[in-house]
Amino acid sequence: MSPLSRFVLAALCCSAFSSPALAIYKCTQQGQVHYSDLPCGGSTLELQEAGQHSPYRTEAELTREKAELSKLQNNREQRERQDEQFRNMSMRGEAARQKKCRALDLQRKWKEEDLKEALPAAQSRARRHARRASEKYQSECS
């Protein structure tokens, strides 16, 4: 056998056993999934044929992807703004709490000073005021 005949015979054998690009069908029958190269009855889903995948996107796909990207960026920016607003509110709340605690502490000190300077007849009332101011400070700032 000549080298040319061997090459032709090998090429024929290879081409006979290679499968061409065929459509693949996914068939669902009685809850079981089967794959076939022939369409099946009932619910079918044609999968992409081999060799049909294009590395290039169509204009519609690019437009859709750009719109989706823009939407995702807007959502991220909105979340960042909300997080910043929450942090600002938290900081303002903490500043207000500290201011209130300083005012209550000052009132507590003043009531204790009043108790020390109170006349014997007014000491009972001054002691009660000092105790209440101290309790209010403890409940609000501890």
C-alpha positions, 0 to 999 in steps of 0.5 A: 500500500502506498503512503498516499493510500494509507493517508487517504484511508486514515483520513476516511477512518477519522472522518467516519468516527468523528461526530459532526456538530449536532444539536443536543436536546434535553428531554424530561419524561416522568421526572427523569432527564434524558439527553438525545440528538433527536427532538423528544415529545413533551417539554424540550429544551434545545441546548446550544449546538457545538460550534455556534458559540461566538466570542463576539457579542451582539449590539443588543447584548452589549446594550443590555449588559451596559444597562445592567452594569449601570443599574448595579453601580447605581445600587452600590452608590445608593447603598454607600449613601445609605451607609454614610447617612446611618453612620452620620445619624449614629454619630449625631445620636452619640454626640446628643447622648454625651451632651445629655449625660454631661448636663445630667452630671452637672445637675447631679453635682449642683444638687449635691452642693445644694445638699451640703449648703442646705439648712437643717430644715431643708436637708431632707428635701435637698437629700431627696433631690440629690438622690433623684438627680443621681438616679436619673444620671445612673439610669440615662448614662450607665 
